[in-house]
Amino acid sequence: MRVRWVAERIRYGLSVVASTKSGLASLAIIVAYALMAIIGPLMIPFDVTRTNLSESLLPPSLEHPLGTDYFGRDILAMLVHGSRDVLLTATLAAIITVSVGTVIGLVAGYVGGFVDLALMSIADVMLTIPSVPLMVVLACTVFRGIPVNPFTMALILSVNSWAGLSRAIRAQVLSLKEEEFVEVARCLGLSGRHILLNELLPNLLPYIAISTVLSVGSAIYAQVGLYMLGIVPYSAVNWGVMLNMAMAQLGMIFTATYAGLLAPAFAIVLLQVSLAIFASSLDKLLNPRLREQ
Amino acid sequence: MRKILRAILLIYAVSTITFFLVRLMPGNIVDRLVLQYMTQGIPEYEARQMVASLLGIDFSKPLHEQYIEYLFNLLRGDLGTSYEYMGVPVASIIMYGLPWTVFLLSLALTTSFIFGILIGGFIGYREGSKLDRTLTILSMGLQATPNYIVGILLLYYLAFVYRMFPRKGAYDIGLTPSFTWEFISNVLWHSTLPFLAYFITSFGIWALNMRASTIRVLGEDYVMAAEARGLRDKRIAITYVARNALLAPLSLFIISVGYIFGGSVFIESIFTYPGIGWYITHALGTADYPVLQGCFLLITISVIVANSAGDIIYSLLDPRVRVR
């Protein structure tokens, strides 16, 4: 029953997004990226460690549609394999951010009092620390002891991103709490757990959906940026690593880095723009006035 | 009063976090320096003492003693000395990097704000038109584009392929900072690309914000009343719509001012621009804890101060909000 209701909401959300041309296009692009990340690596075999300097920096050809990098590796294959790491990490980070932010916001707003004060003080401290420098420092610190994988990376990416979301959720809970349907539920003697999960949470779903999409976007931004700076020890193929290598070659043999630089850059920009447009199409769920247009 | 107390508590919390975060960092500089002395034939015990007196910090002390010492030094405004640049106070390193960061980012932030506001107000008035749709999608796309990607592309095309702009630094080596035209033009020339990277990717957010705000204000009753009173369109647009619509993006702008001091880690690293953001990444590479600690404190404290100042400024601008 619950599952069917959620599926119905998702179907409805997607139908609203798909009702405009730009929304539909962004949805299609995001689905294409997801497919690339899931089945792409199975279709194109690739081994990062296999280098062949005799094929270094080849121009695009039938065998290598986007050419090769300095180590003679196929750029298209790296791009496809990199998408898995980028998307998996960003999705995990968004899930962590949104679930932590929602739970803390719900509890702080609903329980109130000392719990509210304590949780929001922590959130305020987190909001004060600018996220990029914090993540740069954490990435440098944590990864000396712990191996880099999508999950540990996602933890670092979501270390303070939950704070803003929890504040927003709390504000919405505070205003929803005053609504009649919550009052009725309370008068009926329904438990706090019931009110939180069955009365408040469903009303927050559109907002949570938009936040998830936006979190995926900012996680990609931060993650690729950290790899690009070259401060995260890298084991996997990642677009940020590709950018980092292309940047390193910029000083020496820059004319040849054309595809190595442009391919990951283009992949990131297209995905980020699609995510932003997708999120703004979802806005119509929150704002019925926009839906009529 | 409560606001000030809150700000002080926040600063305390953040400096504590900074302290422990930095202690967590691996790559102990003391051991590295001790090893360096030992290879010169100095016995380990003496080498350790030399390093300790050189750095002014004793890592062998228990953590809580270090912590208390750190807090007292902070109160005196002493941020310690750098490890990498032996004996140079952290404060003077920050004072070297800060002007570049503030120069670059304040210029970029204000121009993108003004440009975004103008575009946003303009298209907000023409909601639904073809121009509105094009510019909205454009703004949305550009603000979603990572600034470092634009930075890398600018660097690649304009500095490497076409050699129109310098590749790194804030001014040519060999020039001495002075108020001559030669130096100032050189600085502007060097900061063009980092400026553009920031500007291109950030005006969109202001445009979208101003657009939404304008549309909201246009729906208000007082605008309709002004129209009914037969006021000139231009007067309505400026004194009724623009002034009220500006409030929402302006409050965001004031908050953003606090983040200027942190610089832009990504952009400054790409262009090797010697601001705070660059010093942070550089200090990480060389395990220069005191510099890192100092930069972090500077960033967070300026955010806290700007937020508190923002509340006050906003309440002056908008009489409906009063600071309690």
HADDOCK unambig.tbl for C-alpha pairs under 7 A between the chains (distance, minus, plus):
assign (segid A and resid 125 and name CA) (segid B and resid 10 and name CA) 6.25 0.50 0.50
assign (segid A and resid 125 and name CA) (segid B and resid 14 and name CA) 6.75 0.50 0.50
assign (segid A and resid 128 and name CA) (segid B and resid 300 and name CA) 5.92 0.50 0.50
assign (segid A and resid 128 and name CA) (segid B and resid 303 and name CA) 6.26 0.50 0.50
assign (segid A and resid 128 and name CA) (segid B and resid 304 and name CA) 6.52 0.50 0.50
assign (segid A and resid 129 and name CA) (segid B and resid 300 and name CA) 5.47 0.50 0.50
assign (segid A and resid 133 and name CA) (segid B and resid 265 and name CA) 6.82 0.50 0.50
assign (segid A and resid 141 and name CA) (segid B and resid 24 and name CA) 6.85 0.50 0.50
assign (segid A and resid 141 and name CA) (segid B and resid 25 and name CA) 5.06 0.50 0.50
assign (segid A and resid 141 and name CA) (segid B and resid 26 and name CA) 6.49 0.50 0.50
assign (segid A and resid 221 and name CA) (segid B and resid 146 and name CA) 6.13 0.50 0.50
assign (segid A and resid 225 and name CA) (segid B and resid 266 and name CA) 6.98 0.50 0.50
assign (segid A and resid 265 and name CA) (segid B and resid 149 and name CA) 6.07 0.50 0.50
assign (segid A and resid 269 and name CA) (segid B and resid 145 and name CA) 5.43 0.50 0.50
assign (segid A and resid 272 and name CA) (segid B and resid 144 and name CA) 5.65 0.50 0.50
assign (segid A and resid 272 and name CA) (segid B and resid 145 and name CA) 6.28 0.50 0.50
assign (segid A and resid 273 and name CA) (segid B and resid 141 and name CA) 4.92 0.50 0.50
assign (segid A and resid 273 and name CA) (segid B and resid 144 and name CA) 5.40 0.50 0.50
assign (segid A and resid 273 and name CA) (segid B and resid 145 and name CA) 6.57 0.50 0.50
assign (segid A and resid 276 and name CA) (segid B and resid 140 and name CA) 6.79 0.50 0.50
assign (segid A and resid 276 and name CA) (segid B and resid 144 and name CA) 6.21 0.50 0.50
